[in-house]
Amino acid sequence: MRLLHRPWRLAAEAFALLAAAVVAFPLYWMVLSAFKPAGEIQSDSPRPWTLAPSLDSFRRVFQQEEFGRYFLNSLFVAGSVVVLSALIAFLAATAVTRFKFRFRTTLLIMFLVAQMVPVEALTIPLFFQMRDFGLLNTLGALILPHLAFSLPFAIWMLRGFVKAVPEALEEAALIDGASRTRFLWQILFPLVFPGLVATSVFSFISTWNDFLFAKSFIISDTSQSTLPMALLLFFKPEENDWGGIMAASTVMTVPVLVFFVLVQRRLVSGLGGAVKD
């Protein structure tokens, strides 16, 4: 029986490796182009390797005066969205799961509908809203929209984690004298923390890589721009600096990889055996 299943397993593994190679190849080409000298990048016969790696593209990136400021702005915006969305989503998921109130189902459906609306369709209304709030050309104009777009997904995902915690555990805590607030933060919060990490990865990546809102809401004050806007510095009328573009893109990818490595152990699909009824 094992021999019959082995060819299918080998085929599945080969397909998985092929899919991984297809996904990883653009990243490989980006990093390779960042280290290629200008002559090889502009060559009519590009090769998937280089025998003369160069750091000139990275030097041009870090020599940009505003690059460091853009990096710190992106870090602040992404960090704020991650923390705020995790906190609000945890409280909201607990409310819609543990409490019964009117229009609860309608509220959950509205969360789903909010995810179906294309971001591009809301950019212009959001622009006027940010203008009315006086937030244009500020980092707040980037934090609020990303927070609003990340919350529906985070609430839906955390709802499953909260629901997986038996109500008997809460009843036992209340009998032992724990208040509802203490149960919420000292018992429930650690149990749903893997879900918070998963939603935080989604929030961080979508915010960190945002170009549309950064281009639309930061109009004149370039000191409030984020890292994706730094790519525009290398697009020039006479000739695009593809080495600088690829080097800047590589630098932008590093914080995402670091963040993922730091939280990868918490990325689980369920509570497993953490809770016993």
Steps between C-alpha positions, in 0.01 A plus 500: 500500500787733580651431159175605334489825691868577448476614132213735589700636791805555283284673239347725766842588638632574152201724427552680833866560418409628154239737644750624760759561227250698291407714801860550612647580157382867490650555845824337387511719189436811709788424738726396211430823311575699815852352506563514125719778359329750271644344186344159569161646592478686170632209296286371211570141609439486876636204692357345819832549677782749537874446529569856612259590785494868590362710785475817292119479481473475879738794541276715280199396706651587836649822367149636447445761770136413566536121493554468876201722575281297262611181677412635846164627373414158359606335824283735705194460276525121478570463871206722594262307275619165637459600865169683461341238274604217734357678805173609339449170315552300820241701691255498208539125438439432869188717495342337194585152625429511874208744511158481340362829381272629230631514143803290588464287186441811290821649637699191406356504149598866469857402588498254210349753260766754599770257383336461159523869408811574285745738660528699178126576506532662843816702443323816379235500779776438753699789356214742561445354845866543595481855365195578716679354804806713425723193474638541149881506491514327839572142602152483653358500146681169447434343839120544509417348157728201552355449846149503355589251225685259729234482774230295314745220417652508849162487674378211288818303558519567876134410537591139430778506759277652767222255422741208542556591865239308704254707695558261790845651537350845546243367747774330701702822508199699621429242771861527616449873548652636179326803355394510136780746426759274658370200304511706181864606528665227708325190365323568171761731349792249528283225350404701192847651462588270204203647314617851585840419355346369176287810454796720588703346216221585257468855635875561497558378145203685348596825677873474440459445125231765449558736211149610406411682822851639541484648151141627538503650851856635526493777239745778580681415827751238387637470854187299582549253215559131560754257361310393183514864390880475505477287186384807308838661561656253256247549221650776287381656174820425312563146627373291789756384755397134510787407726387757757138388464590137565733590787232716665245221452741254661549730798122533532465120512744450787276636784213278380724194513634597843146552632391163361800319653428654840136387505514177298480276806170659594345448159276201564164413354327420828531480874603134483510356845542829681152487652334203662131497572 
